[in-house]
């Protein structure tokens, strides 16, 4: 490896590592902001939150890599252009393509590593992240009774306290309604109480003082009214089971069949199975439809040749009046039966076909996101040599613009592929197909030292146009 290659690689790797972690941090913050309502107030432990962030960050690596490559390549070649190192290199007879080659090799290695990461690490991270996020979003909020509000999160109980002191334990004017099955509602009223949590946080105890306990017993009907029993107490201890508030983990095997949890080999196997199921279902439905709703393959030309001409234009006139009601009702019933018999298989076939498309989309995603690292470099390297600006200001603006374009076309292509508007390969590769001609155009401009982003170039063009129109402007006579 030549010294020039080592120089450009070292210059590239520093900004790449920095921008990668910054981009990953921004994407993680976006994820947390999206699910902040599902995370806050659940009483989650710190290890659970760290585990969720870890698995989520692994899932966002595939999106962070293209943006990091784009931004770091613009910064690298922009710094070299700003310090006139690119001019010195070109003046020594080294072309831009030769100068880009070592970084292109690095980006190719990054793309290969990105594919391996998408194929082997991301399915596991997706499985753990999706299952953990499902457990969090479906868990109950942490136990919190507010003053003056009916609390109903504990199963079979409704609790209300009028006042709650600052120690978060002492409560006043307590009302507890027991809706547990097996009898009538039970009501407990107390002037004062204290909430105590057990050591294992499994039970919550209400130690109540100076209150009454009401209970209705007997048959609750109009003929045999029940008995209302009232018991007074100076101190009463009521226990509540908080096991439903505990954070529980479901079996991750329930999510393992999703297409996002599979690698390329597993996706190939699943796609083949889904295609076989679709073909078998199609043959079964064809046999069912043709047997119940037969349609002639050829017209009965002999009958048509000898058929008498029909003089009436309305079908109603062909049916006798006494049988007209029966014929129409029978026709409507047959149409409804046929519609109900056909809608079910059609919906089932559409569901199977959509599942097959989702697997194909996920198969293409593993390759498109990896190849986008190379496309982003082919855009960033010539763009940096053209703008000749280093640092983080101007390169960040151009990087955000091109990444937004990439993201828009990627999301649009994926959506059209999912809706079966476009083929899965064309929809998932749409962003790369759109950006590749732009990359070639920028490379050609950079090799010819184009003034594409030079402000003085556009100022000179504007002055020429202005001077051209001033020549034909009629000057007022004095």
N, C-alpha and C positions, 0 to 999 in steps of 0.2 A: 504494500500500500504506500502511495506517495505522500509526501508531506502535505501537499495541497488537499488530498482526500481526507487526511487526518484533521486538518484545519477546519474544513467545512463540516465534517461530522461532529467535531467537538462544539463548533459554533451552533449546530442545530440541536444537539441533544439537551443542552442546558435549558433553552426556552421551551423545548417540547415537554420535558418533565414538569417544569413549573406550570405551563399552561394546561397540561393534562389534569393536574390536581386541582387547579383553580376551576376548570370547567366541571370536573366531577363534583366539587363542592357546591357549585351553583345548581347543578342538576339535583343533588341530594336535597338542597334547601327548597327547590321547587317541589320535590316529592313530599317533604314534610309539610310544606304550606298547603298542599292539596289535601292531605289526610290529617290536618291538625285537629279538626273537630272529632275525628275518630280516636285520636291518641290522648287528648287532654281529658282529665277527669276519670281515667280508668284505673288509677293506682298502680301503674306498671312499674316493675322493678327496673333498675338501671341495666342489668344484664340483658333483659328482654329488649329494651330500646337499642342497646348497642348491637344486639344480634340482628334486629330489623334493619338498622342502618348499614351494617356490614353486607347483608344479603342484597339490599337495595343498591348499594354502591357497585357491587359486582354486576348487577343487572344493567346499570347505567354506563358501564365501561364502553360498550359498543357504540354509544352515542357520543361519549366524550372523546374518543380517539380521533374521529375525523375532524372535529373542531380544533383539537389540540394540534394535529398535523397542519391544518390550514393556517392557524394563527402563528405557530412557530416557524413555518416556512416563510411566511410574509415577513416576520421579524428578522429572521436570519439573513435573507437576501436583501431586505431593506437596510439593515445595518451595514452590510458589505457595500451596498450601493451608495449609502450616505457618506461612508468613509472613503469612497473612490477606490476601494479594493477591487470591485468588479471591473472598473475601467482599466486598472493595472493588469488584471488577469486577461481581459480581452485583448489588450494591447500586446501582450506576450504571445498571442496566437492561440490561446485556449478558448474554444467556443463555449457558449452558455450551456449547451447540452452536455458537453464533457464535464463542465463544472457541476451540473445538476446530478450527474450519474451516481456519485457515492451516496448522496442523500436519497436518491430514488431507490437505491439498493436497500438503504435503511428502512424506508417507508414500505418497500415490498416485504421485508422481514416483519415489520410491524403489522402489515396486512395479514400475513400468514399466521402470526401469533394471535391476531384478533379473531381469525377464523377458528383456530384451535380453541381459543377461549370461548367463543360463541357456541362451539360444538360440544365441548366437554364440561366446561365450568358453569356456563350460563344456565343450562337446563337444571342443574342441581340448585343453583342460587335462586332461580325462578320458583322451583318447587318449594323450597324452604321459605322464601319471601312471601309467596302467595298464601301458603298455609298459615304462616304466622300472622300476616295481615288480616286474613279471614278470622282467625281466632280473636284478634284484638278488636276488630270492628263489630264482632258479634258478642263480645263480652259486655257485661253490664257496667255502668259507671260506678265509681267508688261510692261506698255508703256515705250519704250526706243528707241529714235531715235539716231543713231550713224552717225557721220560725214562721208560723202562719200559713204554711203550705202543706197540703195533703201529700204524704209520701206513700207511694204504692209499689215500689220496686221489690219489696220483700213479698214473696208469694203468699197469698191468702191473708194479707194484713194491710190495713190502712192506718197510718199514724199521723197525728197532728200535734204539734206543740205550739203554745201561744208565745212563749219567750224562751230564749236560749242564751245562757250567760257566756262570758268571754272565754271561760275555761273549756268550752265545747263539750262539757259533760253534764252540767246542771241544767235541768229543763223545768219549765213551769206550765201548769194547765195542760196536762197530757191527756190525749184521747187516743185509744187504741181500739180498732174494730177488727174482730177476728172473723174472717169469712171461710174458715176451714170447713170442708165437707163433713157431713155426719150430723148436722143439727142446725139450729138457728144461729143468727149472728150473735156474737158475744161482744159486749161493750165494756171497756175499762176506762174510768175517769179518775184522775189523780191531780192533786194540787201541785205536787212537786215530785221530782224524781232525779235519778242520776243514771247516765249511760256508762256501762263498763264493758270493755272488750276483753275476751278471753285471751290467754297467752298465745294460743295457736291461731287466733283471729278467725276461729270457726264459728263462735257464738257471740252474740251481743246481748247483754243482760240489762234490763230496765229495772232498777230498784226504786219502786214507787212508794210514796208516802201519802197518807190521809186521802183515801179515795174510795170509790165504790166499783163493784163489779156486777154487771147486769147480764143475765142469761135467760133466754126463753127456751122452755122445754115443752115437749108434747107435740101433738099433731097440729100443724098450722093450716087449719081450714075453718070455714064459717060455722060448721056444725059443732066442732069440738075445739074450742080455742085453747091455746097452750097456756102454760103458767110462766109468769115473769118472776124471776128470782133475783133479789138484790142482796149482795153481800158487801159489808163494809170492811175495810182493813186499815190498819195503821202503817203497815209495811207489806209490800207485795213484790215478789221477784218474778219477772217475766223474761223468758229466754227466746231469742230469735236465731234461727239457723241461717248463717251467712254463706253456706257452701255454694250457693248459686252465684255469689259475687267473686268467687275465686277464679283466677285466670287458668283456664284449662286448654290443653293442646289436643287437637284432633289428630287422627292418624293421617300422615302425609300421603299414604297410599290412595286416599280418596281423590287427590289432585294429580296423581302420577300419569293418568291417561290423557291429560291435556296436551295439545300439540306444542305448547311452549316448554314443556318439561322433557322433550325428546331430542336426541341428537340426530345427525343425518342418517345414520344407519337405521335407527328406530323409526324415523320418519319415512324412509323408503319402504320399510316393512309395513307400516301402518297405511301408507298410500296404496300399496298393492292390495292389502286386505280390503280397504274401502272401495277400491275399484271393482274387485270381485263381488263384493256385496251389492254394489250399485248395478252391475250387470245381472246378477241373479235376481235382484228385485225387479229390474226392468223386464226380464223374461217372465217372471211370475205375474206381473201386472198385465203384460200383453196377453198372456193366456187367459187371465181372468176377464179382461175387458172384451176380447174377441169372442169369448164364449157367451157372455151375457149381452153384449151389444154388437151383434154381427153386422158387418157392412159388406155389401157385394163388391167384389173386386172389378167386375166388368158390368157395364150397363146391359140391361135386357133389351138388346137391339131388336129382337124379334117382336117383343111386345110393343115396343115403341113404334115399330113400322106399321102394326095393325091396330094400334090403339085409336079409339074414336076421339075426335076432337072435343075438348072441354069447352062448353059454351059459356059457362059462368066464370066470373073473376074472383068470387069470394068462396073460401073454403066452407063457410057456414052453410051456404046453399046446397052443398053436396050431401050434408048430413040430414037425415029426416028430423023433423021438428020434435017428435016424441022421444027420439034417442039422443037429441043434441046435448042435453044436460049431462046425461050419463057419459057420453063420449068426451066432453070437455073436462069433467071431473076426473075421469080415468087418465086423460092425457096429462093434466096437471100433476096428478099423483105419480105418474111414471117419470115425469121430468124431475120432480123433487127427489124421488128415489135414486134416479141416475146421478143427480148432483151430489147427494150425500155419499153415494158409493164411490164417486170419483174424487171428491175433495180430500178424503182421508189418504188414499195412496199418493195423491199429488203432493200433499204436505209432507208426508213421510219421505218421499223421494227428494223433495227440496231440502229437507233437513240433512239427509245423507250426502247430498251434493255439496251443501254448504260446509259440512265437516271435512269433506275431501278438499275443498278449496282452501280452508284454513290450514290444513296440513301442508299443502303446496306452498302457500304464502310463507309459512314458517321455514320451510326448506330453502326457499329463495332468500329469505332475510339473512341467513347465516353467511351467504356469499356476498350479497350486495353491500352490507355494512362493512365487511372486511375490504372489499374492493374500493369502497368510497375513500379509504385512507389514501390510496394511490391517486385517485382523481383530485382530491383536495390538495395534495402536494403539487400536482401538475398545474393547478390553478394558483396556488400560493407562491411557488418559486418564481415564475415569470412576473407575477403581479408585484412581488417585492422588489424585483430588479427594475421594474418600470417606475414605481412610485418613489423608490430610493429614500424611504423614510423608515428609521428604526424606532426603537422604543415600543410603547404599548398603545399610544394614542391612535395614530392613523392606521396601523395594521389591524387594530381591534375593530375599527369601523368597517373596513373592507371584509374582515373575517366574519363579522356578524351578518353583513349583507349577503355574502355568498352562502353562509350556513343557513340563513333564513330561506334563501331560494332552494337550497338542497332539501331542507326540512319540508317546505311546502310541497314540492314535487314528490318527495318520498311519501308523505302522508296521503297526498291525492292519489298517487299510483297504488298505494296499499289499499285505500278505500275502494277504488275502482276494481282492483283485483278481488277483494273480498265480496263485492257485489256482483262479480262475474261480468262486469262491463268490459274489462280487458283481460287478456290472458295473464296468468299469474307471473310469468317471467317478464313480460313487457311492463306490467304494472309495478313490480318490485324493482325493476332496473330503470324505471322512468327517470329518476333523479340523476343517475349516472349517465344515461343517454343524453339528457339535456345539457349537463355540465361538461361533458367531454368535448364537444365542439368549442365551447368557450375556452377550455384549457388549451386546445390546439391554437385558437386565435391568439391567446395571450402569449403563448410560446413563440409564435411567428413574430408578433410585435416586439417581444423582448429581444429576440435575436437580431432584429433590424434596428434596435435602439429607438423604438418608437416614442414619440412625445404624447402618448395616449392620455396620461394623467398630469401633464405639465401645464400649469396655469398660464405661463407665458406663451405657450403654443396657441392656446385658444384666444388669448388677448391679441396676438398678431393676426389671427384669422379674422377676428372681429374688426380690427382696425382696417384690414384690407377691404372687407365688405363695406365698412362705413365710408372709406375713401372712394370706393366704386360708386356708391349711390350719391356721394357728394358731387361727383363729376356731372351727373345728369340733373342735378337740382337747379332749378331756375332761380337765379339771383334777382332780387327786386331792383328795379332801375331807380336811380335818384333823379 
